[in-house]
Amino acid sequence: MRLRHIAGVLVLVSFVAAQNREPKHPPDVPYVPTSQSVVDAMLKMANVKKTDIVYDLGCGDGRIVVTAAKTYGAHAVGIDINPQRIEEANANARQARVTNLVKFQENDLFDADIHEATVVTLYLLPSINLKLRPKLLAELKPGTRIVSHSFDMDDWQPEKQETVDGATIYFWTIPAKK
């Protein structure tokens, strides 16, 4: 009984510590959760399969990552600069029982290693998408699918576009290297 109490206190202390930690620098994008209907549409548009590795850049509470794992059996990685969001994402993965398929990294999305991704999801801002575009084109393999909620990539025309519950979703594929 005493050991369980001590373990519970340690979990609570680590949770509170994570709640009180500040991001390395202020996030470039405010946290606005994606509705589940848009999450489902994004993953469907990307044609996610069990063999995919889905990366969600700016993953927030992990709902895209968790859904990719739970619905499609895909491995998935969420990256967010905010430690509180990472804690929430890990809790959501535990609750969904997909911790064997997902991982979350507290990291700046511009510093993150994303080369393993076969699908990348985004819900950022237009300026961040544009700043991120060279990284996506340089680091991702040809054929990697990218889906963005609400924001395009300026002159990089999407291959597909649809509206779900008032939100526009954009789709691109990384082209062959020249």
N, C-alpha and C positions, 0 to 999 in steps of 0.2 A: 504494500500500500504506500509506504513512504517513498519507495523508488519511483512509483507511478506519479506521485505528487511532485517530486523533484523534476521528473521528465516533463510533466505538464508545465511547470514553472519555467523551465528552460525554453520550451516551445513558445510560451507567451512572451518571454523576454526577447527572444530572437524576432518574433513577429513585431513587437513594439519597436525594436531597434530598426527593423526594415521600414516601418511606417515613418520613422523620424529621420531617416537618411534622405539627404537631398541628392538629386541627380548631379552628375559630374559638372554639367552646365545646364542652364535652362533648356528644356526641350524646344526644338524649332517649330513644333506643331502642337496645338492644344489637344488634349485627350478628348475625343468625341467617339463613343462606341459606334460600331457599325451594326445595324439591325441584322437579326438572324436571317431574314429573307434576302438581304443583300449579300451576306456571307455565303449563303447557299448558292446564290446566282453567280457570284464571283468564282467559286470553286467549280461549279458546273461549266461556266464559260471557259475556264482553264483546262477542262477535261481531265481533272485530277484522277489519277489511278493509284492503286496500292504501291506501285513501283516508284512513285514520285517522291521527291524531297521538296516540301513546300517551305519557303521562307516568307515570313511576314515581317516586313520592315516597319517598325513602329507598332508593335503588336498589341500594345495596351493590355487589356485583361486576358489576352490569349484566345479569344473566341474563334478566330479564323484557324489558328493552329490546332486547337482542340477539335473543331469540326472536321478539319482535313483528316485527322487521325481517327476520330470516332466514326465518321460516315464512310470514308474511303479506305481506311487502313493505311494511309500514307504516313511516312515519317515527316515530321515538321519541326521547324525551328522558329521561335519568335525572338525578335531583337527589339529592345526598348531601353532608352536611357534612364527611365524612371524606376528606381528600385521598388517603389510601392506597386507599380503596374506589374513588375516581374513577380512579386510576391502573390498578387491576385491571380496572375496567369498560372503559376505553379499550383495554387489552391484549386483553380478551376480544372486543371489537368488531373489532379488527384481525385476530385469529385467525379469526373467523367471516366476515371479509370483508364487513362491513356498515357500514363507517365512512361511506359515502356516505348512509346512511339514519338514522344515530344521532348524538346528541351528549350529552355528559355535562357537568353543571355542578356545581362545588363551591359549594354554597349551602345556606343554611338553608331548609327547605321552606316555612316560614312567610313568608319574604321573596321566594321565587321567583315569577316571573311565569308563571302556568299557564293563562292565558286561551285559548291556542291549542288546548289539549287537547280531544280528542273522547273519549278514554278515559283514566282515571286509575286506576293500581293502587297498592295500599297493603299494607304488612305492618308496621304500627306497633304501638301499644299502645292499649287502650281510651281512656285519658285523652287521648292524642295525637289519636286519631280525633275525639273530641268537641271538642277545641280547634281542630282543622282544619276541622270541618264548616262553620262560618260562612264561612270563606275559600272552600271549594268551592262553596257555594251562591251566594256573591256574585260570584265571578270566572268561573265556568264557564258556558258557554252551555246553555240548556235542551236536553235530549236527550243531554248528555254522560254517558257511562256510567262508573260507579265500581265497582271490584271490590276487596274487602278480604280478605286472607288472615287467618284466625283471629279477627278482632275486628270486632264490629258497631259501630253508632253509636247505642247506647242506644235512645231512643224513635223514631228514624227507622227504620221497619220496612223490611227488605230486600224487594225484589221477587222475588228468587230467593235460594236458599241450597242448597248441596250439600256433601257430605263427600267428600273425595278423600284417600286414604291417611291417614285419621285427622284431616285438617285440614278445618275448615269454611271455605267460601268464601261471601262475601256480595256481593250485587249491588244497586245502586241506579241510578236515572236522575235527573239534575238536572231538576226540574220547571219548567214555564213560569213566567216572572216574573209576579208579581201587580201 
